[in-house]
């Protein structure tokens, strides 16, 4: 009878690196989507655009943020991620009240989600 044993260290290393890459893709894709939503938010006074903030598992993770600082620090695979806006009229803007964003901000970015993930996955894989 022949017996073969395998050292699982290599598999553990592969799993660890794969998880790190999946987390990087997820985080970068969410940051990109959030930045797109914020950038598409119509500007009159700038209030609505400035009211976006990240949410992880239903909890606000930061006060309002600028486009350059939108982060989801602490995000892990399996978390529920989102962004929220405290402007009382944000739903009106989302549903076409402004000629600057007649299709809204969130729905168009949601339609782009698969493409955003693919681009970020290619970026992570290229590293």
C-alpha positions as CSV (number, residue, x, y, z in Angstrom):
1,X,0.0,0.0,0.0
2,X,1.3,3.4,-1.0
3,X,0.9,6.3,1.3
4,X,1.2,10.0,0.4
5,X,1.1,12.9,2.8
6,X,0.7,16.6,1.9
7,X,1.9,19.6,3.8
8,X,-1.0,22.0,4.1
9,X,1.1,25.1,4.8
10,X,1.1,26.0,1.1
11,X,-2.7,25.7,1.0
12,X,-3.0,27.8,4.1
13,X,-0.8,30.5,2.6
14,X,-2.8,30.4,-0.7
15,X,-6.1,30.7,1.3
16,X,-4.7,33.6,3.3
17,X,-3.5,35.5,0.2
18,X,-6.8,34.8,-1.6
19,X,-8.8,36.2,1.3
20,X,-6.5,39.3,1.5
21,X,-7.1,39.9,-2.3
22,X,-10.8,39.4,-2.0
23,X,-11.0,41.9,0.8
24,X,-8.9,44.3,-1.2
25,X,-11.2,44.0,-4.2
26,X,-14.3,44.4,-2.0
27,X,-13.0,47.5,-0.2
28,X,-11.7,49.1,-3.4
29,X,-15.0,48.4,-5.3
30,X,-17.1,49.9,-2.4
31,X,-14.9,53.0,-2.2
32,X,-15.1,53.5,-6.0
33,X,-18.9,53.0,-6.0
34,X,-19.3,55.4,-3.0
35,X,-17.1,58.0,-4.7
36,X,-19.1,57.7,-7.9
37,X,-22.3,58.2,-6.0
38,X,-21.0,61.2,-4.2
39,X,-19.5,62.7,-7.4
40,X,-22.8,62.4,-9.2
41,X,-24.8,64.1,-6.4
42,X,-26.1,67.4,-7.8
43,X,-24.6,70.6,-6.4
44,X,-26.5,73.7,-5.7
45,X,-25.2,74.7,-2.3
46,X,-23.0,71.5,-2.0
47,X,-24.9,70.4,1.1
48,X,-26.3,67.1,-0.3
49,X,-23.0,66.1,-1.8
50,X,-21.3,66.7,1.6
51,X,-23.8,64.6,3.5
52,X,-22.7,61.1,2.3
53,X,-21.0,58.9,4.9
54,X,-19.9,55.2,5.0
55,X,-21.9,52.6,6.9
56,X,-20.7,49.2,8.0
57,X,-23.2,46.7,9.4
58,X,-25.7,49.5,10.0
59,X,-23.3,51.7,11.8
60,X,-22.0,55.1,10.7
61,X,-18.2,54.8,10.4
62,X,-17.3,58.4,9.9
63,X,-18.9,61.8,9.8
64,X,-19.4,63.2,6.4
65,X,-16.4,62.8,4.1
66,X,-14.9,64.4,1.1
67,X,-14.4,62.6,-2.2
68,X,-10.7,62.3,-1.5
69,X,-11.3,60.6,1.9
70,X,-14.1,58.1,1.4
71,X,-12.9,55.0,3.2
72,X,-14.4,51.9,4.8
73,X,-11.8,51.2,7.4
74,X,-12.5,48.1,9.4
75,X,-14.5,46.5,6.6
76,X,-14.3,42.7,6.4
77,X,-15.7,40.1,4.0
78,X,-19.2,39.3,5.1
79,X,-20.0,42.8,6.3
80,X,-23.0,44.7,5.1
81,X,-21.6,47.9,3.5
82,X,-23.4,51.0,2.3
83,X,-23.4,54.7,2.2
84,X,-26.0,57.0,3.6
85,X,-27.0,60.6,3.3
86,X,-28.7,62.8,5.8
87,X,-29.9,65.5,3.4
88,X,-33.7,65.6,3.9
89,X,-34.2,65.9,0.1
90,X,-31.8,63.2,-1.0
91,X,-34.6,60.9,-2.2
92,X,-36.0,63.7,-4.4
93,X,-32.5,64.1,-6.0
94,X,-32.2,60.4,-6.5
95,X,-35.6,60.3,-8.3
96,X,-34.9,63.1,-10.8
97,X,-35.7,66.3,-9.0
98,X,-32.4,67.8,-10.3
99,X,-31.6,68.3,-14.0
100,X,-27.9,67.7,-13.0
101,X,-28.7,64.0,-12.2
102,X,-32.1,63.1,-13.8
103,X,-31.3,59.4,-13.5
104,X,-30.3,59.8,-9.8
105,X,-26.9,58.9,-8.3
106,X,-27.3,55.6,-6.6
107,X,-29.2,53.6,-9.2
108,X,-26.8,54.2,-12.0
109,X,-23.9,53.2,-9.9
110,X,-25.7,50.1,-8.7
111,X,-26.1,49.2,-12.4
112,X,-22.3,49.7,-12.8
113,X,-21.5,47.5,-9.8
114,X,-20.4,44.3,-11.7
115,X,-18.1,46.4,-13.9
116,X,-16.6,48.2,-10.9
117,X,-15.8,44.9,-9.2
118,X,-14.2,43.5,-12.4
119,X,-12.0,46.5,-12.8
120,X,-10.9,46.4,-9.1
121,X,-10.3,42.6,-9.4
122,X,-8.1,43.2,-12.4
123,X,-6.1,45.9,-10.5
124,X,-5.6,43.6,-7.5
125,X,-4.6,40.6,-9.6
126,X,-2.0,42.8,-11.4
127,X,-0.2,43.6,-8.2
